[in-house]
Amino acid sequence: MTRVFVVLTAAVLSAGSATLAREGQPGGPAMSPDAKVVDTVVYEAIAKRDAKQLDAILDDGFMLTNTFGTLYMKKDFLKACCEGDALSETQYLGAKTSEVKKYGDTTVIVSDTEHRFKKDGQDQKIGWRSLRVYVKSAGRWKLVAESRTSY
């Protein structure tokens, strides 16, 4: 079992083929051999609050440290992301820039992320830097860790 430990200063929290992947059928961008493509699917799944898609991509040992320094394990992240009523309406969530480094079956992606949303009738925007670690497991990229730093 590959263990990846990421120590960082505290930090915040496509149509047809994507549908196939969300339904748990083979194919689609979530099964891409390119971790950057899978990373894009993660942003889309968070924006759509798609717990099933995220569950398929997140490793069972997934850990997220958000910009407030709060640690979320997979179960907690899925609950916070995808359960209950949305507090805002996402208009855009994605990487403005990304740097990808591959080390065998491990890929590290550092991105400047932007989230534009509407809350209480007001347009809002926040940004953060993400460091995401993917490990290839059984031929699929799994997100094992993420740390977010506000800027």
C-alpha positions as CSV (number, residue, x, y, z in Angstrom):
1,M,0.0,0.0,0.0
2,T,1.4,3.3,-1.0
3,R,1.2,6.0,1.7
4,V,1.6,9.6,0.8
5,F,2.2,12.1,3.6
6,V,1.9,15.8,2.7
7,V,3.0,18.2,5.3
8,L,2.1,21.8,4.6
9,T,1.5,25.0,6.5
10,A,-2.2,25.1,7.4
11,A,-4.4,26.2,4.8
12,V,-9.5,26.4,3.0
13,L,-11.3,24.4,2.4
14,S,-18.7,17.0,-20.5
15,A,-21.5,15.5,-21.0
16,G,-22.1,11.9,-22.2
17,S,-18.9,10.3,-21.0
18,A,-19.1,12.1,-17.7
19,T,-22.6,10.8,-17.2
20,L,-21.4,7.3,-17.8
21,A,-18.7,7.7,-15.2
22,R,-21.2,9.2,-12.7
23,E,-23.4,6.1,-13.2
24,G,-20.5,3.9,-12.3
25,Q,-20.1,2.5,-15.9
26,P,-16.7,2.2,-17.5
27,G,-15.3,5.1,-19.4
28,G,-15.5,8.8,-19.1
29,P,-13.1,11.4,-18.0
30,A,-12.8,10.0,-14.4
31,M,-11.1,6.9,-15.9
32,S,-8.6,9.0,-17.9
33,P,-5.0,7.9,-17.9
34,D,-4.2,11.6,-17.5
35,A,-4.4,12.8,-13.8
36,K,-5.0,16.4,-15.0
37,V,-8.2,15.3,-16.7
38,V,-9.3,13.5,-13.6
39,D,-8.5,16.7,-11.6
40,T,-10.9,18.6,-13.8
41,V,-13.6,16.0,-13.1
42,V,-13.1,16.6,-9.4
43,Y,-13.8,20.4,-9.8
44,E,-16.9,19.6,-11.9
45,A,-18.2,17.0,-9.3
46,I,-17.7,19.5,-6.4
47,A,-19.5,22.2,-8.4
48,K,-22.4,19.8,-9.1
49,R,-22.3,18.4,-5.6
50,D,-22.0,14.9,-7.1
51,A,-21.1,12.6,-4.2
52,K,-21.2,9.5,-6.3
53,Q,-18.6,10.8,-8.8
54,L,-16.4,12.2,-6.0
55,D,-16.6,8.9,-4.0
56,A,-15.3,7.1,-7.1
57,I,-12.3,9.4,-7.4
58,L,-11.4,10.0,-3.8
59,D,-9.2,7.4,-2.1
60,D,-10.7,5.8,1.0
61,G,-7.8,7.5,3.0
62,F,-8.4,10.9,1.4
63,M,-7.5,13.9,3.5
64,L,-8.2,17.6,2.9
65,T,-6.8,20.5,4.9
66,N,-8.8,23.7,4.0
67,T,-7.7,27.3,4.2
68,F,-8.9,27.5,7.8
69,G,-6.7,24.5,8.8
70,T,-9.7,22.2,9.2
71,L,-8.9,18.5,8.3
72,Y,-11.6,16.6,6.5
73,M,-11.4,12.9,5.9
74,K,-13.3,11.4,2.9
75,K,-16.6,10.8,4.6
76,D,-16.6,14.3,6.2
77,F,-15.7,16.0,2.9
78,L,-18.4,14.2,1.0
79,K,-21.0,15.2,3.6
80,A,-19.8,18.9,3.7
81,C,-19.7,19.1,-0.1
82,C,-22.7,17.2,-1.2
83,E,-25.4,16.7,1.5
84,G,-28.1,19.1,2.6
85,D,-29.2,22.3,1.0
86,A,-26.5,24.3,-0.9
87,L,-25.7,27.6,0.8
88,S,-24.7,29.2,-2.5
89,E,-25.1,28.7,-6.3
90,T,-21.8,27.8,-8.0
91,Q,-21.3,29.7,-11.3
92,Y,-17.7,28.6,-11.9
93,L,-15.2,26.4,-10.0
94,G,-11.9,25.5,-11.6
95,A,-8.2,25.9,-11.9
96,K,-7.0,29.2,-13.5
97,T,-3.5,27.8,-13.7
98,S,-2.0,24.4,-12.9
99,E,1.4,22.9,-12.6
100,V,1.6,19.1,-12.9
101,K,4.5,16.9,-11.8
102,K,4.4,13.2,-12.3
103,Y,6.5,10.8,-10.2
104,G,5.8,7.2,-11.4
105,D,2.3,6.3,-10.1
106,T,2.1,9.6,-8.2
107,T,1.1,13.0,-9.6
108,V,1.2,16.3,-7.8
109,I,-0.9,19.1,-9.1
110,V,-0.6,22.7,-7.8
111,S,-3.3,25.0,-9.0
112,D,-4.6,28.5,-8.5
113,T,-8.3,27.8,-8.0
114,E,-11.2,30.2,-8.5
115,H,-14.8,29.8,-7.2
116,R,-17.4,32.2,-8.4
117,F,-20.8,31.9,-6.8
118,K,-24.0,33.6,-5.9
119,K,-24.9,33.8,-2.2
120,D,-27.8,35.8,-0.8
121,G,-28.3,37.4,-4.2
122,Q,-24.8,38.7,-4.4
123,D,-22.1,37.6,-6.8
124,Q,-19.0,36.5,-5.0
125,K,-15.5,35.2,-5.8
126,I,-12.8,33.5,-3.8
127,G,-9.5,32.0,-4.7
128,W,-7.0,29.6,-3.2
129,R,-3.9,27.6,-4.1
130,S,-4.4,23.8,-4.1
131,L,-1.9,21.1,-3.8
132,R,-3.5,17.8,-4.8
133,V,-1.8,14.4,-4.7
134,Y,-3.0,11.6,-6.9
135,V,-1.9,8.0,-6.8
136,K,-2.6,5.4,-9.5
137,S,-4.4,2.5,-8.0
138,A,-5.8,-0.5,-10.1
139,G,-5.2,1.6,-13.2
140,R,-7.2,4.6,-12.0
141,W,-6.1,7.9,-10.5
142,K,-7.3,8.4,-7.0
143,L,-7.1,11.7,-5.1
144,V,-5.4,10.9,-1.8
145,A,-4.6,14.4,-0.3
146,E,-5.4,18.0,-0.9
147,S,-4.2,21.1,1.0
148,R,-5.6,24.6,0.3
149,T,-3.9,27.9,1.1
150,S,-5.7,31.2,0.7
151,Y,-3.9,34.1,-0.9
